Amino acid sequence: QVLLVESGGGLVQAGDSLRLSCVASGSIISSTDIAWYRQAPGKERELVAVVYTIDRINYGDFVKGRFTISRDNAKNTVSLQMNSLKPEDTAVYYCAARPAWTTLYIYWGQGTQVTVSS
């Protein structure tokens, strides 16, 4: 069983920055794809960013250069730096892990709330 714990959410104003962190139990960060998803009330869950084991990175179209995902294998942590936050970024942000033997994200954190006021 893999445990993912997110932190770093909060209430900020439009234009501010936040840094989210996802810490994984065990040394899995280097061997799994790690993604950040978000879900706003009444909306579908959407991909924010993903860092693959081969260090390729993808972002959701709405990110537009504002967010940066990074991985620190030594600390078993994946971070999401979010700049120029907008009210529409308000959501619960989840960290998810996909081991190499599956195509699914099967491990999920409990989520961290990000609220951006206008």
MOUR-V239751 format. One record per residue. N is the residue number from 1. OMEGA is omega in degrees with one decimal (* if undefined). BURIAL is b if it has 16 or more other C-alpha atoms within 10 Angstrom, else e. Layout:
((N & OMEGA & BURIAL) (N & OMEGA & BURIAL))
This chain:
((1 & 179.5 & e) (2 & 178.5 & e) (3 & 176.6 & e) (4 & -179.1 & b) (5 & 178.4 & b) (6 & 174.1 & b) (7 & 174.7 & b) (8 & 178.7 & b) (9 & 178.8 & b) (10 & 179.1 & e) (11 & -180.0 & e) (12 & 176.8 & b) (13 & 177.2 & e) (14 & -178.6 & b) (15 & 179.9 & e) (16 & 180.0 & e) (17 & 172.3 & b) (18 & 174.9 & b) (19 & 177.9 & b) (20 & 177.2 & b) (21 & 176.5 & b) (22 & 179.1 & b) (23 & -178.2 & b) (24 & 173.5 & b) (25 & -178.9 & e) (26 & -176.4 & e) (27 & -175.5 & e) (28 & -171.3 & b) (29 & -175.6 & b) (30 & -173.8 & b) (31 & 179.4 & e) (32 & 169.9 & b) (33 & -179.4 & b) (34 & -177.8 & b) (35 & 167.4 & b) (36 & 173.1 & b) (37 & 173.4 & b) (38 & 176.9 & b) (39 & 176.3 & b) (40 & 179.9 & b) (41 & 177.0 & e) (42 & -178.5 & e) (43 & 176.4 & e) (44 & 173.2 & e) (45 & -178.4 & e) (46 & 179.2 & e) (47 & 176.3 & b) (48 & -178.2 & b) (49 & 177.3 & b) (50 & 172.5 & b) (51 & -176.9 & b) (52 & -179.6 & b) (53 & 178.6 & b) (54 & 177.1 & e) (55 & 169.6 & e) (56 & -176.6 & e) (57 & 173.4 & b) (58 & 178.2 & e) (59 & 171.6 & b) (60 & -176.1 & e) (61 & -175.1 & e) (62 & -176.6 & e) (63 & 173.7 & b) (64 & 174.2 & e) (65 & -176.5 & e) (66 & -174.7 & e) (67 & 175.9 & b) (68 & 176.4 & b) (69 & 179.6 & b) (70 & -177.5 & b) (71 & 175.2 & b) (72 & -175.9 & e) (73 & -178.6 & e) (74 & -179.6 & e) (75 & -179.0 & e) (76 & -172.4 & b) (77 & 169.6 & b) (78 & -177.1 & b) (79 & 175.2 & b) (80 & 175.8 & b) (81 & -177.0 & e) (82 & 179.0 & b) (83 & 177.7 & b) (84 & -176.3 & e) (85 & -178.9 & b) (86 & 177.6 & b) (87 & -179.6 & e) (88 & 172.9 & e) (89 & 178.7 & b) (90 & -176.6 & b) (91 & 166.7 & b) (92 & -177.7 & b) (93 & -177.1 & b) (94 & 171.4 & b) (95 & -179.1 & b) (96 & -178.5 & b) (97 & 178.9 & b) (98 & 178.0 & b) (99 & -175.2 & b) (100 & -174.0 & e) (101 & 179.4 & e) (102 & 175.4 & e) (103 & -174.8 & e) (104 & 169.2 & e) (105 & -172.2 & e) (106 & 177.3 & e) (107 & -176.5 & b) (108 & 171.9 & b) (109 & -177.4 & b) (110 & 178.4 & e) (111 & 175.2 & b) (112 & -174.9 & b) (113 & 172.2 & b) (114 & 179.1 & b) (115 & -179.2 & b) (116 & 180.0 & b) (117 & -178.3 & b) (118 & * & e))
